[in-house]
Amino acid sequence: MADDVRLHAPATERNREAILAVLGELLPKKGLVLEIASGSGEHICFFARSMPHLTWQPSDSDPTARTSIEAHRLDAGLSNLRAPLALDVTSNIWPISEVDAIFCANMIHISPWETTLGLAAGAGRVLRSGGGLCLYGPFMRDGKHTAPSNENFDEWLRDRDPRWGIRDLAVLSRVFEPEGLRVQETIEMPANNLSLWIKKA
């Protein structure tokens, strides 16, 4: 329909089942899960429907994305899915004070490095003790790409914006550890992606 404000990301349908399987193992049995950079809102609607024992809080810094998220949320009609928050990860104050877990997919390589630093600092502030952050996307290991396709993707990203690019796992560990967060699990995913479980002590 011409007035449909819902956005659609084709990758969401391709990866959502694999991500759901990982989240099912990592997330707590109850509590509040914050999604950072919810984008179209398709992921969080799928997860909220699949895991009704958790309360889901979408967020995004982009007003267009938040409009899409809200439209998908209203269409889904799920009682455990909250309205989206305007959240800029680089801000020292987030519009939410405490959560049990955080999920963030495909953000840190399509944003400046300051975004990753802000995510680490914010997660350190709002995660309850014992909670964790699940990061999904492509990553480098010891300064090397895990597949030629990731190397090509990294070049494409840096051509679009020199501040973007696939991040290295060792560097990420050094960023998160001062915030009280430690990479506890690294899980292989389809299409040369990884899921990281970064836990707060």
Beta strands, then each sheet from edge to edge (+ up, - down):
strand 1: 31-36
strand 2: 54-57
strand 3: 59-60
strand 4: 85-86
strand 5: 99-105
strand 6: 127-137
strand 7: 181-189
strand 8: 193-200
sheet 1: 2+ 1+ 5+ 6+ 8- 7+
sheet 2: 3+ 4+
end
